[in-house]
Amino acid sequence: MADYKFGIIGVGTWGETHLKAISTQPHCEIACICDLNEELLKQRAEEYGIERRTTDYKELLADDDIMAVCVVTPDFAHREIAVAAAEAGKHMLIEKPLATTVEDCEAILAAVEQAGVTMMVDYHNRFNPAFVQAKAAIDAGELGELQMMSLRLSDTIYVPTGMLSWGGMSTVAWFLASHCVDLLRWLSGEEATRVYSVSRSRVLKSMGITTPDFFHSIIEFSGGLVAHVDNSWILSTSMPTVFEFKAEIVGEKGTLFADCNSHRMLQKFTGDEAMYPDVAAQPVVQGKPVGFTIESIRHFIGCLIAGEQPAVTGHDGLMATKIVCAIHDSAESGEPVQLA
């Protein structure tokens, strides 16, 4: 008998990560999966041996045997499902961002508090070994007072044009900058006070996809830290990885550099391809998925079983959304945006 029965709402690219993590976790069972794509639902159900599937998330939430759900729908499609899940008494792991408006975030948090359920936002880079080490060094005082940080997290143009069917309904800021701003808050322990951002919409717009190509953002923090965040959706598909993720952290006494994609721990060259195989996010070891993107989901499961609060809170999700909203507002107005 499984200790926890899960439902997964959204089984696309990242939904499969949740399938991998939960289906290989002891004492857990995926009782039902939900997606609007019936063909994909059938495929996932057969591959992971799941008996029940539905295209209606309300049907999934009506199952009293399901104790927790993973909300893995597109960025902008979280509020309605999350509020309904809370009202149904389900614990929730919600993919980042929590929501794409402050109002939606607050509605989700109010529903969670009212229902008394546990909720976590899946900012899995808090489990990324590179940033875990960076956090430890910062907290130990090895770098001294933080002065500046630079985070570059970008994707190739394949992501908005091929991987995501809904790329034009979101932005690279919601998809990637949300990771960056959460990392900045977590690593520094400071809150953002002012945001200035610049974006352009030329390449993707010319392809009929109405979303910005990139955002360059300067974020000032309460303790004096200044951060630069660079997010793009137009990198060349000839790159050996689908994303680029680099960081520079400068303190008064020390500096850290992180290279999360082209670290060269493993390089693979064949007759027609060069690549850096994944060794950290979700590699497979002895037939079992491991890595920090899996570990964040398993952390949530462990918190439910132990009755503990997860490492990433609803408040963290709300604050990240406030910063990304400011990024959009500044890019649109051409002026800095002050945050309370």
N, C-alpha and C positions, 0 to 999 in steps of 0.2 A: 504494500500500500504506500503510495507516494505521500510524503509529508506535505508537499505543496503542489497544487495543480495550477498551471498557468494557462492564460490565453494570450495569444499574440495578435495584435491588430496592426496589419501592415507587414507583408512578408516579401517585400522587394529586396533590393540590394543589401540594405543594412538590416532589414528584418531577418535575413538569413543568418546574420551574426548572432541574433538572439536565439534563433533555432539551434544553432551549433552549441551555444553556451548552455542553454537550458536542457537540451536533449542529452547532454553528456554529463550533467550534474547529478550526483547521487541524491536520492530522496525528492526528486522533482519529476513532474510529468507535464507534457504539453497536452492539455485536454482538448483544445480547440484553436484553430487559426482562422483569421479573417482577412480578406482583401477584396477589393472591387474587381480584380482580375481573376476570373474563374479558371482560366487555363493555368495561370501561375499557382493558384490555390491547389489545384489538382496535382500539379507537379511537386510542390513542396510536401503535400500530404503523403504522397507515395514515397518520396525520397526519405522522409523522416518518420514514416510509419505512424502518422497521426490519423485517427479515425474520423474525427469531426472537423468540418470546415464550413464556413458561411461567408456570404458577402454582406451580411448585416451585423454590424458590431453590437447592436442592441440585443440580438439573439445570443451572442457570446456572453454579454454582461448579465443576461437573465439566468445563466447557469450558476446555481448556488454552490456547486462543487468547485468552481474556479475561484481561487483565493486572491490571485494577483494577475495583473495584465501588463504587457509591454505595449506602449503606444509608439509605433514606429511608422507613423503616417508622415506625409510631407510637412515641412516647417510650419506652414500656415493652417494646418488641419489638426490642431491639438485640442483646442478649447472644448468644443462640443463633446468629443469623446472622453476627455479627461474628467470633465464635470460629471458626465453620466456615469463614468467608472467609479468616481468617488461616491456618488449617490447610491450606487449599487453595492457599496461597501468593499470595493476591490482596492488592494494595495497596488501602487503603480510605479513602474519605471518608464519615464518619458524621455524619448530621444531629444537631444538639444536641437534648437533652442526650446525652452519651455513653451513659449508662444512668440508671435511676432508683433504683439502690441502689449503695452503695459496693462491695459484694461483686461485683456485675455488672461495674462499671467495672474492678475489679482483675483479674477473670477475662479481660476483653477485653485489657487491657494485657499480661497474662502471655502470652496467646496471640500477640499481636503481637510481643512481644520474642522469644519462642521461634521464631517463623517468620522473623523478620528482615525483615518487610514494613514499608512506610511507611503511617502512618495519620494522618489529620487529622480534628478535630472541626470542623464547619462553623459556627463562631461568626462569621457574616458581618458583624456590626456592627463588628468590628475593621477592616473595609474601608469602612465608612460614612464619607464625606468629613467629616461634622460631627465625628465622634469621632477621625478621623485628625488633623484640625486641633487638636482639644482635646489629644490625646496629645502632639503636637509642642510646643504651648504649655507643657504641664506639664513635659515633659522639658527644655525650654529654660529653665525656672525663671521664666517670666513671671508665674506665679500665686504663686510662693513656696511655702511648705509648705502642703500641702492640709489643709483644716480640715473641710469637709463636702461631701457630694454628695447630690443628690436625683434619682432616676430614676423617671419615671412611664411605664410601658409597659403599655397596656391594650387590650383588644379590645371590639368591640360584642358583644352577646349572640348575634348571628348565628354567631359562630365556634364556640362549644360546642354550639349547637342546630342549626346547619345546615351549616356548612362542614366540621366534623369529625364523622365517624360514630362516633368513639371518644372524644368529649369527656368523657363520664362515666367513662372508664377512666383519665383523666389529671387534671391540675390546671393552673390558670393559672400556678402557680409553676413547674412543669416546662416548660410551653409558652413562658412569657414571662420569668419571673424568672431562668431560667437564662441568658438573654441579658444581663440586668442585672448579675448577680453576676460573669460573665466580664468585662464591661466595667469593673466596679469594680476587679477584680484587675489587669487590663491597664493601665488608665489610671493607677492609683495606684502599681503595683509593690509593693503591700502584700498581706498575707494576712489573711483574716478571723479574728478571735479570739472574738467573741461575737455571738450572734444572738438577737433577741427579735422575735416575730411574732404578729400577731393576724389571725384570719380569721373569716368568717361564712358560713353555708350556709343561705340562706333563699329567694332568688329562684329559682335553678336547681333546688334541691331540690323546690320547689313544682311544678316542671314535670317532675318525674320524673328529673332528671339529678343523680346523687349526686356532685357535686364542689363545692368551695367557690366562692362568688361572687367573693371577693377575698382578698388578703393584703396587710397593711401590715407592713413589716419594718424594724427598725433593726439595722444591722450595724456593729460596731466592728472596726477594723483595727489591725494591729500597729504602725503608725506614728502612731497617734492619730486617724486619719481616722474620722469617723462618717458613715454613709450611711443615707438613707431610700429604700426601694424600695417602690413602690406598683404592684400588679398586679391588674387586675380583668377579669372576663369578662362584665360585665353592663351595659356602656355602651349607650346608645340606638342603635338601628339607623338613626335619622334623621340621625346624624352624617355629614358629607361624606366621611369615610374610615372604613375598617373598623377602624382602630387609632388610638391616640394615643400619641405618644412624645416626651417632653420631658425635658430634663436641666438641672440647675443644678450648677455646680462652683465652689466657693468656696475660695480660698486666702488666705494672709495678705496677699498683694499684689495680687490680682486675682480677677475673677469671669468665668465663662463661662456662657452660656445657649445651649441647643440646642433647636430646634423641628423635629423630623424628620417631621412630617406636615402641620401647618397653617402651613407656612412662607410660604405665599402667593406663592411664586415664579410659580406659575401657578394661576389660579382659573377655574373653568368653571361657568357658570350657563345652564341651558336651561329650557324651559317647565315641567319637573316635577322638576328635579334641580339640586343644588348640590354641587360636588365640587372637591377639590384633586388634579388628575391627578398620577400618579407621575412625578417627574423625577430620582429618585436610585436607587431600588431595582432596577428592571429595565425602564426605558423602552426603546423600540425606535428606533434611529437608522439610517436608510437600510436598513431591513429587517433589521437585526441587533440582538439583545438586548444591552444594555449595562447598567451600573449595578453597585452594590457587591455585590448578592446573586449576580450572575453572576461578578463579578471574584474572589470568594472561591473559587469552583469552578475558575476558570481558573488561579488561583494554585496550587491543588493539582496540576492537570495540569502546569503549568510546573515544579513541584518534581520530579515524577516524571521528566519528560523530562531535566531538568538533574541529576538525582541529588542534590537538595538536600532538607533537612528543611523541612516546612511551618511557617508562622508560628504555627499553633495546634497544640499537642502533646496527646498523650494525658494527660499530667499536668494540663494545663489543664482537660481534660474531667473528670478525677477531682476536682479541687479545686472546680469549679463544682457538681458533684453533691453533694459534702460540704456545701456551704453551703445548697443547696436542701433537702437532707435535714434540716438543722438548722432551716430555716424551717418545714417541716412539723412537726417534733418540738416546736418551741416553740409553734406555734399550737395543737397538740393538748394540750400540758401546761399552757399558760398561764405558763410559766416561761422565762427566758433559757436558751440552750444555749451552753455553752462549747466552743470548738473548739481542738484541740491546735495 
